[in-house]
Structure formats: structure tokens, C-alpha cells
Amino acid sequence: MLHDMWKTARWAILAVFCVMFVIVLLGLNKSPAMELDRIFFYSVVGVFIGLYFFYKGFCWQREKRLIENTPTSNIRGIAMGLVEVKGEVVPAQKKTLTSPLTGKDCVYYRYSVEEYRSSGKSSRWVTIKDGVKGIPFYVKDKTGQVLVDSKGAHIDIPADFQFQTGTFKAAPPASVQKFLVKEGISATALFGFNRQLRFTEYYIAPKDALFVMGTAADNPHVGEATAVQGVEDVMIQSGGPLFYISDKSEKDVLAGYGWRIRGGLFGGGALSVVCLVIIFKYLGLL
């Protein structure tokens, strides 16, 4: 839920920028010459940002149609090529991964450690450590299981762990402290105060329910003509028009695409148009 809210918030921020540019446009003639030059520069940047999101809107629309037009297959009956399956995660190896911040058994993890830094009048979060790792795993339904290699996939899952430290905030959990010691990262600043750090971790664990859309191709881990069942010689992997893994239902995945498409096409298009109007006004063409 929070992941979807953040995606929606990004498009809201883009819309706010559009409104801000309109306000600037209305008071453009009253601005000093130096301010006009700055507005012109930001407008040029805004045009390219808007065009980028407009282009991404079409890309997301194409991906959404691929998902809509590809029927969900029973794993036992999948064929080579682009496929869509749903099922439960089963480790392909006896040994799973251990997520670095929480110590959870998993088949995929992604994490980041950020520090809040100030420089003059500006402040921002800066990534000081991050990482991602995955191993092949099975997705199992009532008809069978198929191997999935998540390398190269767009993995759409919410954060499983988030924690923030600060001067008047609690110290991080023991598992995070152990990670900091291992990586040589100090959790304290001058005078022993806690540094303002933000920890985020995503992982895919055994028994998680997944929606997977990718390319079913030859399984390199199985020798030719040695598979007992045909699906054992198949692995879902990158290489096709879309490789997407999510712990959401297909309905929720499509809803998320809908928000991104609207934000990209309408938000990006509006931003470019407003910025172009400002540029033309600056150049005296309007």
C-alpha cells in the first residue's frame, strides 16, 4: 500500500511543478532580468523532463497491454516464449540467501542505507551503501513448478523493512547494528549522537505469492533430454519484451500501470507544454 502511495505521490509532485510553472508564467514580466534567465534555464530542463515522462507513458502503456493480452498459464502447460504465471515461491537450493538488514531467509533481496546530509541551504538523503542479490527459485502452483531467474527483472515489491535513526531516535535493531559493524559504518556522529540514517530492505521469501511475466526458455541447469517432465527443462528469464515480478495480484499490477501511464502522458505532456510556453514568452514569440 505504501509503495503504491509513493508512486502516486510522485505524479502529484510532478503536477505541483506544472502549477508552479504556471504561476511563474503569470508573473514573468515582473521578474528581474537575472531571474528571467534562471526561469528560462529551468524551463528548458522542464521540457526534457516532461518529454521523458511522456515517452515513458507510452512504454508503460505497451507493457500494460502485454500483461492484459497474455493469459495466465498453468505451470505444467507453459510453452516457450512470453508467459504469465502465478504461484508460491519455493527455494531451488537447500541454502537460501540471508537478507543483510533483517537476517531473513530469502531468494532475493535489495537494500539501501542512506544518510541525511546538509550543505548550505540544501539537504538531501545520500546513499552510502546499497546492494542487490538473487538466486534462482521455483514458482509453484497446483499443476507443477518452474524455475525463475530474477536477474534482469523489474521487481515490484513493497519495502519489507524500513527504519530511521537520528539524534533523538532509538538505536537500530540488533540485526542492523550487526550489519553496520560488518560493513564498518558508524551509527554515531560527534559527541556520541546517532547519525541520521535511513535503512530500507526488500526481499522475496519462501512461500511468498508471486505474479511473474517473462520469457520461458531453455533451463541451462538441466542437461538436454534428462528432464523427467518437460517443464523441468524450462526457466523463466529475461530476454523478451517484458520481465516483471510482483507480489501483487494482476489486477493491482494493472492498476499501478494505469496510474503511471496517466502520470507520464498527461503530467509529462502538461509539463512540457507549460515550459515551452514560458520559453516562447521569454524569447518574445508570444
Protein Blocks (a to p, Z undefined) as FASTA:
>chain_A
ZZmmmmmmmmmmmmmmmmmmmmmmmmmmmpcfklmmmmmmmmmmmmmmmmmmmmmmmmmm
mmmmmmmmmccddfklpcedjdddddddddfbfbdcddfklopacfbdcddddddddehj
bccdddfbdcddddddddddfkbccdddfehiacddddfbdcdddfkbccddfklmmmmm
mnopafbdehhiacddddddddddehiacdddddddddfkbcehkafbfklmgccdehif
bdcddfbdfklmmmmmmmmmmmmmmmmmmmmmmmmmmmmmmnopZZ
